C-alpha cells in the first residue's frame, strides 16, 4: 500500500504554512472614502500585500532550510507486499523494514536518525502498526492507532510542512491524543497518521505553491479508496488536515467513504469556495485565536499563495470552535480544538464557533 503524507502542524508542529497565502488581498478595495479614495486604498493595499509576499519568497530563498540541507540518510527499499496483503501482514513487514532502516542508519554513522527510527518502532505497550514505511530520504510513514477491522469511526490525519521521520514524534503525539479522545467516547474508533508525501520546508519556496500538495493528493485519493477495503461496511472516514496539509486535502478527490473534511491552521486551499473542492463531504474549518497564520495575508499571485481564507464566511465551510489554539496546538489534550475535531469524526453535535 503506497502512503501519502502529512503536515507537521496539527500535532507535529508544522511551522510555516503561514507562507501559504490566500486570495489576492484586494478584497478590502471596495472603497471606504470619497471619489477615488477606495481605489487608492485598493492600490496601496495591493502593493503592501505584494511586498509581504515578496518578503516570504526572499526569506525562503535566503534562509537555509534544515530539512533540505540535511544529508540524505541511507535506508533499505520499502517492503514489497501483494495488494491482497492484510493489515497484520503489512504491520509485520513494515516493522521489520523499519528495524533494518535503523540498523542501516546506525552503520552509516547517522545515530540521530537511528534513534528516532527505534523510537518509531515502539508504540507503548506493543509494536507500532505501519501500513506503509519508507526510510529513504526524509521518509514516508502511514501509522494506525486502533483496530481498523472493527472501527466504524476513522480519522485520517494529514500533516503540514516540515513533517518527516526526524520530526515524526510530534505528528504521532497528535494522533495519539486524538485516538485517546475518540476512544473515551466511542471505543470503535481508529486514527491513521498519514505521512505519505514529501512535505515542504517551513521556510522554502515550495511552501508557497501547490506543487507538493498536488503530488500528495495523487497519493492520498487512492489510499483512501484502499483504506475503505480494510474497514467495516458503513464506517465513516474523516480527513483532518493541518496547515499545508489542508492544501493537499483540498486537491484530493474523495468518494462516499469520506464524510467530513476538516481544515485547521490552514493558509488557504487554492479554491474560492468549499463547494469547489472535489468532494461531496462536509467541509469544516477552524482556527485558534493563538494561531499566527491568521495574521498572514491571504493573497494569490501568479500561482503563489492559496486563495480564500477557509474560515472566511465567503468560503462557505462549517466553522468549528478552536479556542485559543496556537498553530501547533490543535490536537493537544484538553483543548477546545481537539474536542471539536473529535466530534466531527464521531458525527456528534459540534458547538457553534
C-alpha positions in Angstrom: 0.0 0.0 0.0 1.5 3.3 -1.0 1.4 6.0 1.5 0.9 9.6 1.4 1.9 12.4 3.7 1.0 14.9 6.3 1.7 18.2 7.6 3.7 18.8 10.6 1.5 21.1 12.5 -1.6 19.6 13.6 0.3 17.8 16.1 3.6 17.7 14.8 4.3 21.2 14.5 4.5 22.3 11.0 5.5 25.6 11.1 5.3 27.6 8.0 2.2 27.1 6.2 1.7 30.7 7.0 3.8 31.3 4.0 1.0 29.9 2.0 -1.2 32.8 1.3 -4.6 33.5 0.1 -6.9 35.3 -2.3 -5.4 38.4 -3.6 -5.9 40.8 -0.8 -7.6 43.4 -2.8 -10.9 42.3 -1.2 -10.9 45.3 1.0 -10.7 47.5 -2.0 -14.3 48.1 -2.0 -14.0 51.6 -1.1 -14.3 53.5 2.0 -14.0 57.0 1.1 -15.0 59.6 -1.3 -14.2 59.7 -5.0 -11.1 57.8 -5.8 -10.5 57.0 -2.2 -11.5 53.4 -2.4 -9.4 52.7 -5.5 -6.4 54.5 -3.9 -6.6 52.4 -0.8 -7.0 49.3 -3.0 -3.9 50.0 -4.9 -1.9 50.7 -1.7 -3.2 47.5 -0.1 -2.3 45.5 -3.2 1.2 46.9 -3.1 1.6 46.1 0.6 0.4 42.5 0.1 2.7 42.1 -2.8 5.6 43.4 -0.7 4.8 41.0 2.1 4.6 38.1 -0.3 7.9 39.0 -1.9 9.4 39.0 1.6 8.2 35.5 2.2 9.8 34.4 -1.2 13.0 36.2 -0.4 13.2 34.6 3.0 12.6 31.2 1.5 15.5 31.6 -0.9 17.9 33.2 1.6 17.3 31.4 4.8 18.7 27.8 4.8 16.1 25.1 5.4 17.2 22.3 7.8 15.3 19.6 6.1 16.7 20.5 2.7 20.2 21.0 3.9 20.5 17.7 5.9 22.2 14.9 4.0 20.0 12.0 2.9 20.3 9.0 5.2 20.8 5.6 3.6 18.0 3.1 4.1 16.7 -0.1 2.5 14.0 -0.1 -0.1 10.4 -0.4 1.3 8.9 -3.9 1.9 7.2 -5.3 -1.2 3.7 -6.6 -0.4 0.9 -8.1 -2.5 -2.2 -5.9 -3.0 -4.1 -8.6 -1.1 -1.9 -8.4 2.0 -4.0 -7.7 5.1 -3.1 -5.2 7.9 -1.3 -7.7 10.1 1.0 -8.8 7.3 1.7 -5.2 6.4 2.4 -4.2 10.0 4.9 -7.1 10.4 6.7 -6.4 7.1 7.0 -2.7 7.7 8.1 -3.1 11.3 10.9 -5.4 10.1 11.8 -2.8 7.4 11.9 0.0 10.0 14.3 -2.0 12.2 16.5 -2.6 9.2 16.5 1.1 8.4 17.6 1.9 11.9 20.5 -0.5 11.6 21.5 0.9 8.3 21.4 4.4 9.6 23.5 3.4 12.6 26.1 1.7 10.4 26.3 4.9 8.3 27.0 7.0 11.4 23.6 8.5 11.5 22.9 7.8 15.1 20.3 10.5 15.5 18.1 9.1 12.7 18.7 5.6 14.0 17.4 6.6 17.5 14.3 8.3 16.0 13.5 5.1 14.0 13.9 2.9 17.0 11.5 5.2 18.9 9.0 4.9 16.0 9.1 1.1 16.2 7.7 1.2 19.7 4.1 2.1 20.4 4.0 2.0 24.2 2.8 -1.5 25.3 3.3 -3.1 21.9 4.8 -2.8 18.4 3.8 0.0 16.1 1.5 -0.6 13.2 2.6 0.8 9.9 0.6 0.3 6.8 3.5 1.9 4.9 7.1 2.7 5.7 9.9 4.1 3.6 13.1 5.2 5.4 14.8 6.7 2.4 15.3 10.4 2.3 13.0 12.4 4.6 10.8 9.3 4.7 7.2 8.2 4.4 5.1 6.5 7.0 1.4 5.6 7.5 0.7 4.5 11.1 -2.5 3.1 12.5 -3.8 3.6 16.1 -6.7 1.4 16.9 -8.3 -1.6 15.1 -9.2 -0.8 11.5 -11.0 -4.1 11.2 -13.7 -3.2 13.8 -13.6 0.7 13.8 -16.6 2.5 12.4 -15.2 5.9 13.0 -11.8 6.6 11.4 -9.8 9.8 11.3 -7.0 10.3 8.7 -4.6 13.0 9.8 -2.7 14.8 7.0 0.2 16.9 8.3 1.8 20.1 7.0 5.3 21.4 6.4 8.4 20.1 8.0 6.9 16.7 8.9 9.3 13.9 8.3 10.9 10.9 10.0 13.1 13.2 12.0 10.2 15.2 13.4 7.7 12.3 13.4 7.2 12.2 17.2 5.2 15.5 17.1 2.9 14.1 14.5 2.5 10.8 16.4 1.8 12.6 19.6 -1.1 14.4 18.0 -2.5 11.2 16.5 -2.3 9.5 19.9 -4.0 12.4 21.6 -6.9 12.3 19.1 -7.2 8.5 19.4 -7.5 8.7 23.2 -10.2 11.4 23.0 -12.1 9.3 20.4 -11.9 6.0 22.3 -13.0 7.6 25.5 -16.4 8.3 23.9 -16.5 5.7 21.2 -14.3 2.6 21.6 -14.7 1.5 17.9 -12.5 4.4 16.7 -9.2 4.5 14.8 -6.7 7.1 13.7 -4.4 6.9 10.7 -1.4 9.2 10.7 -0.7 9.7 7.1 2.8 11.0 6.2 2.6 9.8 2.6 4.2 12.8 0.8 7.3 14.9 0.9 6.2 17.9 2.9 7.6 21.3 2.1 10.1 23.1 4.3 8.7 25.7 6.6 10.9 28.3 5.1 11.1 27.5 1.4 9.6 28.4 -1.9 7.9 25.0 -2.0 5.5 26.0 0.8 4.2 28.9 -1.3 2.9 26.8 -4.1 0.6 23.8 -4.5 3.2 21.5 -6.2 3.8 19.3 -3.2 0.0 19.3 -2.4 -0.8 18.1 -5.9 1.6 15.2 -5.6 0.2 14.4 -2.2 -3.4 14.4 -3.5 -2.4 11.9 -6.2 -1.4 9.5 -3.4 -4.0 10.4 -0.8 -7.0 9.7 -3.0 -6.1 6.1 -3.9 -5.0 5.5 -0.3 -8.4 6.5 1.0 -10.1 4.1 -1.5 -7.8 1.2 -0.3 -8.4 2.1 3.3 -12.2 1.6 2.7 -11.5 -2.0 2.0 -9.8 -2.5 5.4 -12.8 -1.2 7.4 -16.3 -2.4 8.2 -19.2 -1.6 5.9 -20.7 1.7 6.8 -17.6 3.1 8.5 -17.2 6.9 8.5 -13.8 8.3 7.4 -12.9 11.8 8.2 -10.0 13.8 6.8 -8.3 16.1 9.3 -5.9 18.4 7.5 -3.5 20.7 9.3 -1.7 23.7 7.8 -0.2 22.9 4.4 -1.9 19.5 4.7 -5.2 21.4 4.1 -3.9 22.4 0.7 -3.3 18.7 -0.1 -6.7 17.6 1.1 -8.4 20.4 -0.8 -7.0 18.8 -4.0 -7.9 15.2 -3.1 -10.9 13.7 -4.9 -12.8 11.6 -2.4 -15.5 9.0 -2.7 -18.6 8.5 -0.4 -16.4 6.8 2.2 -15.2 10.3 3.3 -18.0 12.0 5.1 -16.1 15.0 6.5 -13.0 17.1 5.7 -11.7 19.4 8.5 -9.2 22.2 7.7 -7.3 23.7 10.6 -4.5 26.1 10.8 -5.0 26.5 7.1 -3.2 29.1 4.9 -6.0 28.6 2.3 -6.8 25.9 -0.2 -6.4 27.4 -3.6 -10.2 27.3 -4.1 -12.5 30.3 -3.7 -15.3 28.3 -2.0 -15.8 25.0 -0.2 -18.2 23.9 -2.9 -15.3 24.0 -5.4 -13.4 21.2 -3.6 -13.5 17.7 -5.3 -15.6 16.0 -2.7 -19.2 15.6 -1.5 -18.0 15.5 2.1 -19.0 18.2 4.6 -16.2 20.9 4.8 -15.2 22.2 8.2 -12.7 24.9 9.1 -11.3 26.2 12.3 -8.6 28.5 13.6 -7.4 29.1 17.1 -7.1 32.7 18.4 -3.4 32.0 19.1 -2.5 30.8 15.6 -0.2 33.2 13.9 -1.3 32.0 10.5 -4.4 34.2 10.9 -2.1 37.2 10.5 -0.7 36.1 7.2 -2.1 37.9 4.2 -4.4 35.7 2.1 -3.2 36.5 -1.3 -2.7 34.6 -4.6 -0.4 36.0 -7.2 0.7 34.0 -10.3 0.3 30.6 -8.7 1.9 31.7 -5.4 -0.5 31.6 -2.4 -3.7 29.8 -1.7 -6.8 32.0 -2.2 -9.7 32.5 0.2 -9.3 32.0 3.9 -11.2 28.8 4.8 -12.6 30.5 8.0 -13.9 33.4 5.9 -17.7 33.1 5.7 -17.4 33.7 2.0 -15.6 30.3 1.7 -18.7 28.5 2.9 -17.2 26.0 5.3 -18.8 25.0 8.6 -16.8 26.8 11.3 -15.9 24.8 14.4 -14.6 26.2 17.7 -10.8 26.0 18.1 -10.4 28.0 21.3 -7.1 29.6 21.9 -5.1 27.0 19.9 -1.7 28.1 18.5 -0.5 26.8 15.2 0.8 23.5 16.6 -1.7 23.1 19.4 -4.9 21.8 17.8 -4.6 18.2 18.9 -3.3 18.8 22.4 -5.3 17.1 25.2 -8.0 19.1 26.8 -8.3 21.8 24.1 -11.5 23.0 22.5 -10.0 22.3 19.1 -9.3 18.6 19.9 -12.9 18.3 21.2 -14.3 19.8 18.1 -12.3 17.6 15.8 -13.2 14.5 17.8 -16.9 15.5 17.5 -16.5 15.9 13.7 -15.0 12.4 13.4 -17.7 10.8 15.7 -20.5 12.6 14.0 -21.8 14.2 17.2 -23.0 17.7 17.5 -20.3 20.3 17.1 -20.8 23.6 19.1 -21.1 26.8 17.1 -17.9 28.7 16.8 
